Amino acid sequence: MTRWLAIALFLPASLLLMGNGKQADAFLITIHEESSADEVPKFATPVKLGSEMRQYFFKRVPTFTDRDIAYFYPFVSKDGATFGAGLKLTPKATEALKAHSLTNQGRLLGIRVANAPYTAVMVDRPVDDGVIVIWQGLSKAHLKAFEKRFPHAEQATPGTTGTGAAPDPSAVSLPR
C-alpha cells in the first residue's frame, strides 16, 4: 500500500518538474566552417551564395554562436539599403578564430543570421583581432534583435570583451 502511495505522489511531482525546465532560445547568429560535398547530408549542408548562386557546403554544427559574441558594431552597408555588423568575439572565441584562420586560409566561414540571407566571408589571413563582419543583408529588425542579445560596442566594458574598442568596419580582419 505504501508503495502505491509513493508512486501516486512521485508521478505527479515528476510531471511538474519536467515542465519546469527553461527551453533554450534559438541562436540568432551561427558561424559555420566550409565543408565538402562528401559530408552531405549528415555533417554538412549545401548553400548557394553570390550573384551566380554558386554551390558551397558548410558544416551543420556551428563553429561560433551567440555565446561567443562579446559585442556588435552596426553600420550602413555599401549597398545603402541594408545594414552590416562587426561582431567582436569573446577572448576564448578570439583564440579559437585565430587557430581556425591559421589552418583554413582560402576557405569560407558561413554566417547564418535568423531571417536573413546566408552569407560568407573568406579567411585570407590569420585573424587575431576576433572580429567577424557581416557586410550586408541585415535589416533594422535584425539590429534591434542584436541589441536585445548583445551589447553595442559603445556599451562594452573593456574587462569582459577583450579590447573594449569599437571595431572599425574599414579595418576588419575578413574581406568582403
C-alpha positions as CSV (number, residue, x, y, z in Angstrom):
1,M,0.0,0.0,0.0
2,T,2.8,2.4,0.9
3,R,4.5,1.6,-2.4
4,W,1.3,2.6,-4.4
5,L,1.1,5.8,-2.3
6,A,4.7,6.7,-3.1
7,I,4.1,6.1,-6.8
8,A,0.9,8.2,-6.7
9,L,2.9,11.1,-5.1
10,F,6.0,10.7,-7.2
11,L,4.3,10.6,-10.6
12,P,2.6,14.0,-10.5
13,A,5.7,15.6,-8.9
14,S,7.9,14.3,-11.7
15,L,5.5,15.5,-14.4
16,L,5.5,19.0,-12.8
17,L,9.3,19.0,-12.7
18,M,9.6,18.0,-16.4
19,G,7.7,21.2,-17.4
20,N,9.7,23.4,-15.1
21,G,12.9,23.5,-17.2
22,K,13.5,26.6,-19.3
23,Q,13.7,25.9,-23.0
24,A,16.9,27.2,-24.6
25,D,16.5,30.1,-27.0
26,A,17.3,29.5,-30.6
27,F,20.6,31.1,-31.8
28,L,20.3,34.4,-33.6
29,I,23.7,34.0,-35.2
30,T,25.7,30.9,-36.1
31,I,29.0,30.8,-37.9
32,H,30.0,27.6,-39.8
33,E,33.2,26.2,-41.3
34,E,33.3,25.4,-45.0
35,S,32.9,21.8,-45.7
36,S,32.8,19.5,-48.8
37,A,30.1,17.7,-50.7
38,D,31.4,14.4,-49.3
39,E,30.0,15.3,-45.9
40,V,26.4,16.0,-47.1
41,P,23.8,15.2,-45.8
42,K,24.9,14.1,-42.3
43,F,27.6,16.6,-41.4
44,A,27.2,19.4,-44.0
45,T,24.5,21.3,-45.7
46,P,24.6,22.8,-49.3
47,V,24.2,26.6,-49.6
48,K,24.0,28.7,-52.8
49,L,25.8,32.0,-52.5
50,G,26.7,35.0,-54.6
51,S,25.0,36.5,-57.7
52,E,25.9,33.4,-59.7
53,M,24.3,31.2,-56.9
54,R,27.4,29.0,-56.7
55,Q,27.1,25.9,-54.6
56,Y,29.1,25.8,-51.3
57,F,28.9,23.4,-48.4
58,F,29.1,24.3,-44.7
59,K,29.3,22.1,-41.6
60,R,25.9,21.7,-39.8
61,V,27.5,22.1,-36.3
62,P,28.4,25.8,-35.9
63,T,31.9,26.8,-35.0
64,F,30.7,30.0,-33.2
65,T,27.3,31.0,-31.9
66,D,25.7,33.8,-30.0
67,R,27.5,32.7,-26.9
68,D,30.8,33.6,-28.5
69,I,29.9,37.2,-29.3
70,A,31.1,39.9,-26.9
71,Y,29.5,42.9,-28.6
72,F,28.5,44.1,-32.1
73,Y,29.0,47.3,-34.1
74,P,26.3,48.1,-36.7
75,F,26.9,50.2,-39.9
76,V,25.1,51.0,-43.1
77,S,26.3,48.6,-45.8
78,K,27.8,49.6,-49.1
79,D,24.5,49.0,-51.0
80,G,22.9,51.7,-48.8
81,A,19.7,49.7,-48.5
82,T,20.7,47.2,-45.8
83,F,22.9,47.1,-42.7
84,G,26.0,45.2,-41.7
85,A,27.6,44.5,-38.4
86,G,31.0,43.8,-36.9
87,L,30.9,41.0,-34.4
88,K,33.6,41.1,-31.7
89,L,34.2,37.7,-30.3
90,T,34.9,36.8,-26.6
91,P,38.6,36.3,-25.7
92,K,38.2,32.5,-25.8
93,A,36.4,32.6,-29.2
94,T,39.0,35.1,-30.4
95,E,41.7,32.5,-29.8
96,A,39.6,29.8,-31.5
97,L,39.1,32.1,-34.5
98,K,42.9,32.7,-34.7
99,A,43.6,29.0,-34.6
100,H,40.9,28.4,-37.2
101,S,42.2,31.1,-39.5
102,L,45.8,29.8,-39.3
103,T,44.8,26.4,-40.6
104,N,41.9,27.3,-43.0
105,Q,43.2,30.2,-45.2
106,G,41.5,30.4,-48.5
107,R,38.3,28.8,-47.1
108,L,35.0,30.4,-46.2
109,L,33.2,31.0,-42.9
110,G,29.4,30.8,-43.4
111,I,27.3,33.2,-41.4
112,R,23.7,32.4,-40.7
113,V,21.5,35.1,-39.1
114,A,17.9,34.3,-38.4
115,N,15.6,35.6,-41.2
116,A,18.5,36.9,-43.3
117,P,20.2,35.5,-46.4
118,Y,23.1,33.2,-45.7
119,T,26.4,34.9,-46.2
120,A,30.0,34.1,-46.0
121,V,33.4,35.7,-45.6
122,M,36.8,34.5,-46.9
123,V,39.6,33.8,-44.5
124,D,42.5,35.3,-46.3
125,R,45.0,35.7,-43.5
126,P,45.3,34.9,-39.7
127,V,42.7,36.7,-37.8
128,D,43.9,37.8,-34.4
129,D,41.6,40.6,-33.5
130,G,38.5,38.4,-33.1
131,V,36.2,40.4,-35.4
132,I,33.9,38.8,-38.0
133,V,31.9,41.1,-40.2
134,I,28.5,40.6,-41.8
135,W,28.9,43.1,-44.7
136,Q,25.3,43.4,-45.8
137,G,21.8,42.0,-45.8
138,L,20.7,42.9,-42.3
139,S,17.5,44.9,-41.6
140,K,16.6,47.3,-38.7
141,A,14.7,44.4,-37.1
142,H,18.0,42.4,-37.1
143,L,19.8,45.2,-35.4
144,K,17.0,45.5,-32.8
145,A,17.3,41.8,-32.1
146,F,21.1,42.2,-31.8
147,E,20.6,45.0,-29.3
148,K,18.5,42.7,-27.1
149,R,21.0,39.9,-27.2
150,F,24.4,41.6,-27.3
151,P,25.9,44.9,-26.0
152,H,26.6,47.6,-28.5
153,A,30.3,48.4,-29.0
154,E,29.8,51.7,-27.2
155,Q,28.4,49.9,-24.1
156,A,31.0,47.2,-24.0
157,T,33.2,47.1,-20.9
158,P,36.9,46.6,-21.5
159,G,37.4,43.8,-18.9
160,T,34.8,41.5,-20.5
161,T,35.2,42.0,-24.2
162,G,38.9,42.0,-24.9
163,T,39.9,45.4,-26.3
164,G,36.9,47.4,-25.4
165,A,37.2,49.5,-28.5
166,A,34.7,49.5,-31.3
167,P,35.9,47.7,-34.4
168,D,36.5,49.9,-37.4
169,P,34.5,48.4,-40.3
170,S,37.1,49.5,-42.8
171,A,39.9,47.7,-40.9
172,V,38.3,44.4,-40.1
173,S,40.0,41.0,-40.4
174,L,38.0,39.4,-43.1
175,P,37.4,40.9,-46.6
176,R,34.1,41.4,-48.4
